[in-house]
Amino acid sequence: MLLIAPAVLTSLSLSSSYGYDRRSDCTRPASCEPQAVLKASIREGDYKIKIKAKTAPALAAEPDSGSKQAKDFGNFLIVTGSANVALSKDICSLLGTSATPTDVWQFSDGELSCSINETVRGKDIYLIQSFGTPVNDNIMELLLTISALRRSGANNITAVIPYFGYKFHRNRGLPITTPYGSRFMWNTAADIAKMLRVCGVDKIISVDLQRAGQNHEACFFENVVPVETVDSTSLFVDFFANTIYHPDNENHKHVQNKVVVLSSNTEFVKKAKRFQRKLQAKAKVGKVGFAAFLDDDVNVAMNHPNAASGDVDRVLGDVDGCDVIIIDDIVESGAGMVNLTRRLTRAGAKRVYVAATHGLYMDNAMHLIDLSAIDLVVTTDSLPLPKDKGKISHKIQRLSVAALLANVIETEYNMYYTNIGGAGSNGRSGGSAAEGDDLLDDDDDDDDERLPVTVADAREK
């Protein structure tokens, strides 16, 4: 039996046959198999503090009309972080399984302790964690959990990160200040990718990572770490086609405005064109127009809401008398989107909708949206809503990406276990769901029927 005094614990200590229990100030039997129990930087005398900040409980699959019967995933385990428990629960429900029970503790000095209460030896792990608020705590929790899983003998670790933070920093280089007209370049997303790689991640699955040609890097990782991005365009197209512009919608019956899809800046022209093409094919709204903000100064207006309120932007396309659907990637403070909406209404737009993948809704974003001319803001549930329910605007509509992510996980399970049989290996993560069943969307494909809505639909496909 090995006893470790709390005064000499290192910054990363992993329990195997015996685990140190900070809550009881003693050593205790943990399990007969190694557990992924990670204690973060326990210092001398610090072990007597008992502060439980947040917990990611075991997520049992709740039977409902959309979930499947319980399924044994064999060597697969779902581990959830504490950033977005509701989304993790929905994914587990669709897969017909339950998440591995975990505990997340925060001590008085802000340090985290992540405990995974089940053996992971030889298992293939899907770790679900978004980079929501508080973003740095959630990133540290993800890094420590990955390290704990790797040190506990996990065979393969796939990090499912619906919202990949730090990739939305617009400026990736210092100003040109040298006599040679050069600048030093930097990319914070690449730094986060390096941390994940060093901690031992094998694969990344995210939602709507921007791709080459959109002024941001999609592949922040080395070529040994596959990065798979799930496209949510079809979710938004289905919502607008089947809800806002459905023939049975009362507003649609009485208001027959032309619909225009608008790119919020030059980075989303390609994404907005894809949305326009799919909406044109699916919704009965006639010809769908296209417009875009093209002037670089619009980025200044979005990032600095207190800037001069003159018409600094130039709209390519006609929005007069039209319903406008703004395509963007994130709603953060809401100020930039409100400014764009004000300019559209000045140009004659009748109704303004916003379709953005991620909704942070920081500060007084909800209040600004309520006071603005925006009719509806549609985002996904890649991030949780603010905890203060009283501040949630009635103009907010959320779409679930749980089925998209569950499809990717189950497709890999079917590919590597049902078809091949046997456990996977560390090299197996080089494949992707898109390569197997071609479930995900492609930029150059007009077929909007390829993306199933539920896991059951994926099986029928």
C-alpha positions in Angstrom: 0.0 0.0 0.0 1.3 3.4 -1.0 0.5 6.4 1.1 1.2 9.9 -0.1 1.2 12.9 2.3 -0.7 15.9 1.0 2.4 18.1 1.6 4.4 16.3 -1.1 1.8 15.9 -3.8 2.9 17.2 -7.1 0.9 19.5 -9.3 -0.6 16.5 -11.1 -1.3 13.5 -9.0 -3.1 10.4 -10.2 -4.6 7.8 -8.0 -4.5 4.1 -9.0 -5.4 1.4 -6.5 -5.6 4.0 -3.7 -6.9 7.5 -4.1 -6.4 10.5 -1.9 -9.7 12.0 -0.7 -9.3 15.7 0.0 -12.7 15.8 1.7 -11.8 13.3 4.4 -8.1 14.2 5.0 -7.1 10.6 4.7 -6.2 8.0 2.2 -9.0 5.5 1.3 -9.5 2.6 -1.1 -10.7 3.9 -4.4 -11.2 0.8 -6.7 -9.4 -2.3 -7.8 -8.8 -0.7 -11.3 -7.0 2.6 -12.0 -9.2 5.6 -11.9 -8.8 8.9 -13.7 -8.6 11.0 -10.6 -6.8 14.3 -11.0 -5.9 16.7 -8.2 -4.7 20.1 -9.4 -1.8 21.6 -7.5 -2.6 20.6 -3.9 -0.3 22.5 -1.5 0.6 21.9 2.1 -2.2 22.7 4.5 -4.6 23.4 1.6 -6.2 20.0 1.7 -8.6 20.9 4.6 -10.6 23.3 2.5 -14.0 21.9 1.4 -15.5 24.0 -1.4 -17.6 22.4 -4.1 -18.1 24.9 -6.9 -19.6 22.9 -9.7 -20.3 19.3 -10.6 -20.9 17.4 -13.8 -23.1 14.6 -12.5 -23.7 11.2 -14.2 -26.1 11.8 -17.0 -28.5 9.0 -17.3 -30.3 8.5 -20.6 -33.9 9.6 -20.1 -36.3 7.6 -22.2 -38.3 9.9 -24.5 -39.7 9.8 -28.0 -36.4 11.0 -29.5 -34.0 8.6 -27.7 -33.1 5.1 -28.4 -33.1 2.0 -26.2 -30.1 1.7 -23.9 -27.1 0.6 -25.9 -23.8 -0.9 -24.8 -21.0 1.0 -26.6 -18.4 -1.5 -25.5 -15.0 0.3 -25.5 -16.6 3.7 -25.9 -17.2 6.1 -23.0 -18.8 9.5 -22.9 -17.2 11.9 -20.4 -18.7 15.4 -19.9 -17.3 18.6 -18.7 -19.2 21.1 -16.6 -19.4 23.8 -19.3 -22.6 22.6 -21.1 -24.3 19.8 -19.1 -27.6 20.2 -20.9 -26.1 19.6 -24.4 -24.1 16.6 -23.1 -27.3 15.1 -21.6 -29.1 15.5 -25.0 -26.2 13.7 -26.8 -26.3 10.8 -24.3 -30.0 10.6 -24.6 -29.8 10.3 -28.4 -27.1 7.7 -28.2 -29.1 5.7 -25.6 -26.2 5.7 -23.1 -25.2 7.5 -20.0 -22.1 9.6 -19.3 -19.3 8.5 -17.0 -19.9 10.1 -13.6 -17.5 13.0 -12.9 -16.9 15.6 -10.3 -15.4 19.1 -10.7 -14.1 20.9 -7.6 -12.9 24.4 -7.3 -10.8 25.4 -4.3 -10.6 28.8 -2.5 -7.6 29.9 -4.7 -9.4 29.1 -7.9 -7.6 25.8 -8.7 -9.6 22.9 -10.1 -9.8 19.3 -9.3 -11.4 17.0 -11.9 -12.4 13.5 -10.9 -13.6 10.7 -13.2 -15.2 8.0 -11.2 -14.9 5.0 -13.5 -12.0 3.0 -14.9 -10.9 4.1 -18.4 -8.2 1.6 -19.0 -8.1 0.8 -22.7 -11.3 2.8 -23.4 -12.0 5.2 -26.3 -13.2 8.4 -24.7 -15.4 11.2 -26.1 -14.9 14.2 -23.9 -17.6 16.9 -24.3 -16.6 20.4 -23.2 -17.4 23.9 -24.7 -15.2 26.9 -24.1 -18.0 29.0 -22.6 -17.9 31.4 -19.7 -15.8 31.3 -17.6 -13.7 30.4 -20.6 -10.3 30.0 -19.0 -11.7 27.7 -16.2 -13.4 25.5 -18.8 -10.2 25.3 -20.9 -8.2 24.3 -17.8 -10.8 21.7 -16.9 -10.6 20.2 -20.3 -6.8 20.1 -20.3 -6.6 18.5 -16.8 -9.2 16.0 -17.7 -7.4 15.0 -20.9 -4.2 14.6 -19.0 -5.9 12.5 -16.3 -7.5 10.2 -19.0 -4.2 9.8 -20.8 -2.3 9.0 -17.6 -5.0 6.4 -16.6 -4.5 4.3 -19.8 -7.2 5.6 -22.0 -6.7 4.2 -25.5 -8.1 7.2 -27.5 -9.3 10.6 -26.5 -11.6 12.6 -28.8 -12.4 16.1 -27.5 -15.9 17.3 -28.6 -15.7 21.1 -28.4 -19.0 22.5 -29.8 -17.7 26.1 -29.3 -13.9 26.4 -29.8 -12.9 29.6 -28.1 -10.0 31.9 -28.8 -10.4 31.5 -32.6 -12.5 34.6 -33.0 -9.7 37.1 -32.3 -9.8 39.2 -35.4 -6.2 40.5 -35.4 -3.5 37.8 -35.7 -0.5 40.1 -36.1 1.1 43.1 -34.2 1.0 46.5 -36.0 3.7 47.2 -38.5 6.2 49.1 -36.4 9.6 48.0 -37.7 11.6 49.9 -40.3 11.3 46.9 -42.6 7.5 47.0 -42.9 7.2 43.6 -41.1 5.1 42.3 -38.2 5.2 39.5 -35.7 2.3 37.1 -36.2 0.4 35.2 -33.6 -2.7 33.0 -33.2 -4.3 32.2 -29.9 -6.3 29.3 -31.3 -3.0 27.6 -32.3 -1.7 28.1 -28.8 -4.8 26.3 -27.4 -4.4 23.6 -29.9 -0.8 23.1 -28.8 -1.9 22.7 -25.2 -4.5 20.1 -26.1 -2.0 18.2 -28.2 0.7 18.1 -25.4 -1.9 16.9 -22.9 -2.7 14.0 -25.2 -5.8 14.6 -27.3 -6.1 12.4 -30.3 -8.9 14.0 -32.3 -11.1 17.2 -32.2 -14.7 17.5 -33.2 -16.2 21.0 -33.3 -19.1 23.0 -34.8 -18.7 25.4 -37.7 -14.9 26.0 -37.5 -14.2 28.6 -40.2 -12.4 27.2 -43.2 -9.7 28.4 -45.5 -10.7 31.4 -47.5 -12.7 33.0 -44.7 -9.7 34.8 -43.2 -9.3 32.4 -40.3 -7.4 29.1 -39.9 -9.5 26.0 -39.4 -6.7 23.5 -38.9 -5.0 24.9 -35.8 -3.5 21.5 -35.0 -0.6 19.5 -36.2 -1.4 17.0 -38.9 -1.3 14.1 -36.4 -4.5 15.4 -34.8 -7.6 15.1 -37.1 -10.0 18.0 -36.8 -13.6 17.4 -37.8 -16.0 20.3 -38.1 -19.8 19.8 -38.2 -21.7 22.2 -40.5 -24.9 23.6 -38.9 -26.2 25.3 -42.1 -28.9 22.8 -42.7 -30.2 23.3 -39.1 -30.8 27.0 -39.8 -32.2 26.4 -43.3 -34.7 23.9 -41.9 -35.8 26.3 -39.2 -36.5 29.2 -41.5 -38.0 27.0 -44.2 -40.3 25.1 -41.8 -41.1 27.8 -39.3 -40.6 31.4 -40.4 -41.4 30.9 -44.1 -43.7 27.9 -43.8 -46.9 28.3 -45.8 -49.0 27.7 -42.7 -47.3 30.5 -40.8 -49.8 33.4 -40.2 -47.1 36.0 -40.8 -46.0 34.3 -44.0 -49.6 34.4 -45.3 -50.0 38.1 -44.9 -46.5 39.4 -45.5 -44.9 38.4 -48.8 -41.7 40.3 -48.7 -38.7 39.3 -50.8 -36.1 37.4 -48.7 -32.4 38.5 -48.8 -29.6 36.6 -47.2 -26.9 39.0 -46.0 -23.3 38.3 -45.1 -22.3 40.3 -42.0 -18.8 40.9 -43.4 -16.5 39.6 -46.1 -15.5 36.5 -44.0 -19.0 34.9 -44.3 -19.7 35.5 -48.0 -19.2 31.8 -48.8 -21.3 30.6 -45.8 -24.1 33.1 -46.7 -24.1 31.9 -50.3 -24.4 28.3 -49.2 -27.3 29.3 -46.9 -29.0 31.2 -49.7 -28.7 28.3 -52.1 -30.2 25.8 -49.6 -33.0 28.1 -48.5 -33.9 28.8 -52.2 -34.3 25.0 -52.7 -36.3 24.3 -49.6 -38.5 27.3 -48.8 -41.4 28.5 -50.9 -40.4 32.1 -50.9 -39.6 32.8 -54.5 -36.2 33.9 -55.5 -33.9 34.5 -52.5 -31.6 37.5 -52.9 -28.1 38.0 -51.6 -26.3 41.0 -50.1 -23.2 41.7 -48.1 -21.4 44.3 -46.1 -18.2 44.7 -48.0 -16.4 47.8 -46.6 -13.6 46.9 -44.1 -14.9 49.7 -41.8 -17.9 47.5 -40.9 -15.5 45.5 -38.8 -14.6 48.6 -36.9 -18.3 49.3 -36.3 -18.9 45.8 -35.0 -15.8 45.7 -32.7 -16.2 49.2 -31.5 -19.8 50.0 -30.9 -19.0 53.6 -29.6 -17.5 54.6 -32.9 -19.1 57.3 -35.0 -22.5 56.3 -36.2 -22.2 57.4 -39.8 -22.8 55.2 -42.7 -19.3 53.8 -42.9 -20.4 50.5 -44.5 -21.4 49.7 -48.0 -24.1 47.2 -48.8 -23.7 45.1 -52.0 -27.3 44.2 -52.9 -30.8 45.7 -52.5 -32.6 45.2 -49.1 -35.3 47.8 -49.6 -38.7 46.3 -48.7 -37.1 42.9 -48.0 -36.8 40.4 -45.1 -33.1 40.2 -44.3 -31.4 37.1 -42.7 -28.0 38.1 -41.4 -25.4 35.3 -41.4 -22.7 35.4 -38.7 -20.8 33.0 -36.5 -21.3 34.5 -33.0 -23.5 36.8 -31.0 -21.4 38.2 -28.2 -22.2 41.7 -26.8 -24.9 42.2 -29.4 -23.8 45.8 -30.1 -22.3 45.1 -33.5 -25.4 43.2 -34.7 -27.7 46.0 -33.4 -25.6 48.5 -35.4 -25.9 46.5 -38.5 -29.7 46.1 -38.1 -30.0 49.9 -37.7 -28.3 50.5 -41.0 -30.5 47.8 -42.7 -33.7 49.4 -41.5 -32.4 52.8 -42.8 -31.9 51.1 -46.1 -35.5 50.0 -46.1 -35.4 46.4 -44.7 -38.8 45.3 -43.3 -37.8 42.5 -41.0 -34.4 41.5 -39.8 -33.4 38.0 -38.6 -30.0 36.9 -37.3 -28.6 33.4 -37.9 -25.4 32.8 -35.9 -23.9 29.5 -34.7 -22.8 30.5 -31.2 -24.6 32.6 -28.7 -22.5 34.0 -25.9 -24.9 36.8 -25.0 -22.5 38.7 -22.7 -23.1 41.7 -20.6 -26.4 43.4 -21.6 -26.7 41.6 -24.9 -30.3 40.4 -24.2 -31.4 43.9 -23.3 -29.9 45.4 -26.5 -31.6 42.8 -28.6 -35.0 43.5 -26.9 -34.6 47.2 -27.7 -33.4 46.8 -31.2 -35.3 46.3 -34.5 -34.1 42.7 -34.7 -37.1 40.4 -35.1 -35.4 37.1 -34.1 -31.9 35.9 -33.2 -31.4 32.2 -34.0 -28.4 30.4 -32.5 -27.4 26.8 -31.5 -27.1 25.3 -28.1 -23.3 25.0 -28.4 -23.2 27.3 -25.4 -25.6 27.5 -22.4 -27.8 30.5 -21.9 -27.0 33.0 -19.2 -28.0 31.7 -15.7 -30.3 34.6 -15.0 -33.5 33.4 -16.7 -35.2 36.7 -16.2 -32.8 38.4 -18.6 -33.4 36.0 -21.5 -35.0 37.8 -24.4 -38.2 36.6 -26.0 -36.4 37.2 -29.4 -34.0 34.3 -28.8 -34.5 31.0 -30.6 -32.0 28.1 -30.1 -31.5 25.0 -32.3 -29.9 21.9 -30.9 -26.7 20.5 -32.4 -26.9 17.4 -30.2 -28.1 15.2 -33.1 -25.3 16.3 -35.3 -22.7 15.5 -32.8 -24.4 12.2 -31.8 -24.4 11.2 -35.4 -20.6 11.6 -35.7 -20.0 9.6 -32.5 -22.3 6.8 -33.5 -21.0 6.6 -37.0 -17.5 6.1 -35.7 -18.8 3.4 -33.3 -20.5 1.6 -36.2 -17.5 2.0 -38.5 -14.9 0.7 -36.1 -16.8 -1.8 -34.0 -19.8 -3.1 -35.9 -18.2 -3.3 -39.3 -14.6 -4.1 -38.3 -15.1 -5.6 -34.8 -12.8 -5.4 -31.8 -11.3 -2.5 -30.0 -9.8 0.5 -31.8 -6.2 1.6 -31.6 -4.5 4.9 -31.1 -4.2 5.3 -34.9 -7.8 4.8 -35.7 -8.9 8.4 -35.1 -7.5 9.3 -38.5 -10.9 8.4 -40.0 -13.9 10.6 -39.8 -17.7 10.2 -39.9 -17.8 12.2 -43.1 -15.5 9.7 -44.7 -17.7 6.8 -43.5 -21.3 7.7 -44.2 -20.9 11.1 -45.7 -23.2 12.6 -43.2 -21.7 16.0 -43.1 -22.3 18.9 -45.5 -19.8 19.9 -48.1 -19.2 23.4 -49.4 -19.6 22.4 -53.1 -22.6 20.1 -52.8 -26.1 21.4 -53.3 -27.8 18.3 -51.8 -29.4 19.4 -48.5 -30.9 16.0 -47.8 -27.7 14.4 -46.7 -27.7 15.7 -43.2 -30.0 13.6 -40.9 -31.8 15.3 -38.0 -31.7 12.4 -35.6 -29.6 9.4 -34.9 -32.4 7.2 -36.1 -32.4 9.1 -39.4 -28.7 8.4 -39.7 -29.3 4.7 -39.4 -32.0 4.8 -42.1 -29.6 6.6 -44.4 
